[in-house]
Amino acid sequence: MRWAIEDGWTLTQRYLAQLARRPARLATVVAFPILMVLIFAYLLGGGMSVPGGGSYREFLMPGMFAMTMAFGLSGTMIAVLDDAAKGVTDRFRSLPMAPSAVLTGRVAADLVNAVLALVVLLGCGFAVGWRPHGSLGETLAALGLLLLLRTALVWAGIYLGLLTADPAMVTLAQTLEFPFGFLSSAFVATSTMPAWLGTVAEWNPLSSTVTAARVLFGNPGAAGTSWVSAHAVPMAVVWPLVLLAVFVPLSVRRYGRLGN
């Protein structure tokens, strides 16, 4: 266990050093969500209404927090494919190191990246008028749920990155991130959608995290009539745990079988 932790920490430092040497990539990760906030808050927000009343900007920000976490899937795929294309992954597999370190190091470094992006986006939210109205414990719980979702999607990105050597798959994943995000309660209330589409959107795992964050932050638009909306906080835990239960074993198995 100590060997695995030490090797995992070493690779976490490597991934963070890579990030520091590529500030343009980090700037893109941070700048795009900010641009999305500005577009929805100032260009489109005037035509949006929140069921039950309240500020659309306060309705919007939990959705943007969750969307930023979801963008981690394709970012992780890019990093995994980059290491594989350069032969770095094969080199790691030939070294006397804990096999788990490559995967856990990637996850840890991505979570540091996610925390940084979340801090910047929180500042952007305060700038446009968003405020958390819950207690400190509720606010921290909401942030924890967002990072839990990110962790689950990072493992999904690792598996998909190990599964293919085709960069076109990253483009496909990035393309699918937007329907996945928009077909949720992130930007509009599901009650404004056709009934069948609203049901699909409410069962989107992203919607559970968004609704749970609104509940814990005390932001408007958290009320829902469906079972999954009424139990958004526990479902925001269940969905990521299900994803982790699927993609962690798949990632470990795929990594162990590389080259076979």
C-alpha positions in Angstrom: 0.0 0.0 0.0 2.8 2.4 0.9 4.5 1.6 -2.4 1.3 2.3 -4.3 0.7 5.6 -2.5 4.3 6.8 -3.0 4.3 5.9 -6.7 0.8 7.4 -7.2 2.0 10.7 -5.6 5.1 10.7 -7.9 2.9 10.4 -11.0 0.5 13.0 -9.6 3.4 15.4 -9.4 4.4 14.5 -13.0 0.9 15.2 -14.3 0.7 18.5 -12.4 4.1 19.5 -13.8 2.8 18.8 -17.3 -0.1 21.1 -16.6 2.2 23.8 -15.3 4.2 23.6 -18.5 1.1 23.9 -20.7 -0.7 27.0 -19.3 -2.7 27.4 -22.5 -4.5 24.1 -21.9 -5.3 25.2 -18.3 -6.5 28.6 -19.5 -8.8 26.9 -22.0 -10.2 24.6 -19.2 -10.9 27.7 -17.1 -11.9 30.2 -19.8 -14.5 28.2 -21.6 -16.9 27.8 -18.6 -16.5 31.5 -17.8 -17.4 32.3 -21.4 -20.5 30.0 -21.0 -21.5 31.8 -17.8 -21.3 35.2 -19.5 -23.3 34.1 -22.5 -26.1 32.6 -20.4 -26.1 35.3 -17.8 -26.0 38.3 -20.0 -27.0 37.3 -23.5 -29.6 34.5 -23.0 -30.6 35.0 -19.3 -33.0 37.8 -20.0 -35.3 35.4 -21.8 -35.1 32.7 -19.1 -37.6 32.3 -16.3 -37.2 30.2 -13.1 -40.3 28.2 -12.0 -41.4 29.6 -8.6 -39.4 32.8 -9.2 -35.9 33.8 -8.3 -32.8 34.9 -10.1 -31.8 33.0 -13.2 -28.2 33.6 -12.5 -28.5 31.8 -9.2 -30.4 29.1 -11.0 -27.6 28.9 -13.6 -24.5 28.6 -11.6 -25.0 25.1 -10.0 -25.6 23.9 -13.6 -22.4 25.5 -14.8 -20.5 24.0 -11.9 -21.7 20.6 -12.8 -21.1 21.1 -16.5 -17.5 22.1 -15.8 -17.1 18.8 -13.9 -18.5 16.9 -16.8 -16.0 18.4 -19.2 -13.3 16.4 -17.3 -14.2 13.3 -19.3 -12.8 14.4 -22.6 -9.9 16.2 -21.0 -8.8 13.0 -19.3 -9.2 11.1 -22.6 -6.9 13.5 -24.3 -4.2 13.1 -21.6 -4.4 9.3 -21.6 -4.2 9.2 -25.4 -1.3 11.6 -25.4 0.7 9.4 -23.0 -0.1 6.3 -25.1 0.8 8.0 -28.4 4.2 9.0 -27.0 5.0 5.6 -25.6 4.9 6.9 -22.0 2.3 4.4 -20.9 4.3 1.5 -22.2 7.4 2.8 -20.4 5.5 3.0 -17.1 4.3 -0.5 -17.5 7.9 -1.7 -17.9 9.1 0.0 -14.8 9.2 -1.5 -11.3 6.4 0.6 -10.0 2.9 0.0 -8.6 0.5 -0.6 -11.6 -2.2 1.3 -9.9 0.0 4.5 -9.7 -0.6 5.5 -13.3 -4.4 5.5 -12.8 -4.6 6.9 -9.3 -2.0 9.6 -10.2 -4.1 10.7 -13.2 -7.2 10.9 -11.1 -5.5 12.9 -8.3 -4.0 15.4 -10.7 -7.3 15.8 -12.5 -9.1 16.5 -9.2 -6.5 19.2 -8.5 -7.3 20.7 -11.9 -11.0 20.4 -11.1 -10.7 22.2 -7.8 -8.8 25.0 -9.5 -11.4 25.4 -12.2 -14.2 25.2 -9.6 -12.5 28.0 -7.5 -12.3 30.2 -10.6 -15.9 29.5 -11.5 -17.0 30.3 -8.0 -15.4 33.7 -8.3 -17.1 34.2 -11.6 -20.4 33.2 -10.0 -20.0 35.8 -7.2 -19.1 38.4 -9.9 -22.4 37.8 -11.8 -24.6 37.9 -8.6 -24.7 34.2 -7.5 -24.7 33.5 -3.8 -24.9 30.3 -1.7 -27.6 30.7 0.9 -27.1 27.5 2.8 -24.9 26.8 5.8 -21.2 26.3 5.4 -21.7 22.6 5.8 -24.3 22.5 3.1 -22.1 24.5 0.8 -19.1 22.2 1.3 -21.4 19.2 0.8 -22.5 20.6 -2.6 -18.9 21.1 -3.6 -18.2 17.6 -2.5 -21.0 16.2 -4.7 -19.6 18.1 -7.7 -16.1 16.7 -7.2 -17.6 13.2 -6.7 -19.3 13.5 -10.1 -15.9 14.7 -11.6 -14.1 11.7 -10.0 -16.6 9.2 -11.6 -16.4 10.9 -15.0 -12.6 11.0 -14.8 -12.5 7.2 -14.4 -14.9 6.9 -17.4 -12.5 9.1 -19.4 -9.5 6.9 -18.4 -11.3 3.8 -19.6 -12.3 5.3 -22.9 -8.8 6.7 -23.4 -7.3 3.3 -22.8 -9.9 1.6 -24.9 -9.0 3.4 -28.1 -6.0 4.9 -29.9 -8.1 7.0 -32.3 -8.0 10.7 -31.5 -11.4 11.0 -33.3 -13.0 9.3 -30.3 -12.0 12.4 -28.2 -13.9 14.6 -30.7 -16.9 12.3 -30.4 -16.8 12.5 -26.6 -16.5 16.3 -26.7 -19.5 16.4 -29.1 -21.6 14.2 -26.8 -20.7 16.3 -23.7 -23.0 19.0 -24.9 -26.2 17.0 -25.5 -25.5 15.2 -22.2 -25.3 18.6 -20.5 -28.2 20.4 -22.2 -30.5 17.3 -21.8 -30.5 18.0 -18.1 -31.7 20.7 -15.6 -28.4 22.5 -15.9 -29.6 25.5 -17.9 -33.4 25.3 -18.0 -36.0 23.7 -15.7 -37.2 20.3 -16.8 -40.8 21.5 -16.3 -40.5 23.7 -19.4 -39.7 20.7 -21.6 -42.2 18.3 -23.2 -43.2 15.7 -20.5 -41.3 12.8 -22.0 -38.2 14.8 -22.6 -38.4 16.3 -19.1 -38.5 12.8 -17.6 -35.4 11.8 -19.6 -33.6 14.9 -18.5 -34.5 14.4 -14.8 -33.0 10.9 -14.9 -29.8 12.2 -16.4 -27.1 11.8 -13.6 -26.0 15.3 -14.2 -29.5 16.6 -13.3 -29.3 14.9 -9.9 -26.0 16.7 -9.1 -27.3 20.0 -10.4 -30.6 19.7 -8.4 -28.7 18.6 -5.2 -26.3 21.5 -5.5 -29.3 23.9 -5.9 -30.9 22.4 -2.8 -27.7 22.7 -0.7 -26.7 26.1 -2.0 -30.3 27.3 -1.4 -30.6 28.5 -5.0 -34.0 28.7 -6.8 -35.3 26.0 -9.2 -34.5 23.0 -7.0 -38.2 21.9 -6.5 -39.2 18.9 -8.6 -42.2 16.6 -8.8 -40.6 13.4 -9.9 -39.1 10.8 -7.5 -35.6 11.4 -8.7 -35.9 15.1 -8.3 -37.4 14.8 -4.8 -34.4 12.6 -3.8 -31.7 14.5 -5.7 -29.2 14.6 -2.9 -29.0 10.8 -2.3 -29.1 10.3 -6.1 -26.2 12.7 -6.5 -24.3 10.2 -4.5 -25.7 7.0 -6.0 -25.1 7.9 -9.7 -21.4 8.6 -9.3 -20.9 5.5 -7.2 -22.6 3.4 -9.9 -20.3 4.9 -12.5 -17.3 4.3 -10.3 -18.4 0.7 -9.7 -18.5 0.2 -13.5 -15.5 2.1 -14.8 -12.8 1.6 -12.0 -12.7 -2.2 -12.6 -12.9 -1.7 -16.3 -10.0 0.8 -16.3 -7.8 -1.4 -14.1 -8.5 -4.5 -16.2 -7.9 -2.6 -19.5 -4.7 -1.1 -18.2 -3.5 -4.6 -17.2 -4.2 -6.0 -20.6 -2.6 -3.3 -22.7 -0.4 -4.8 -25.4 -2.1 -8.2 -25.2 
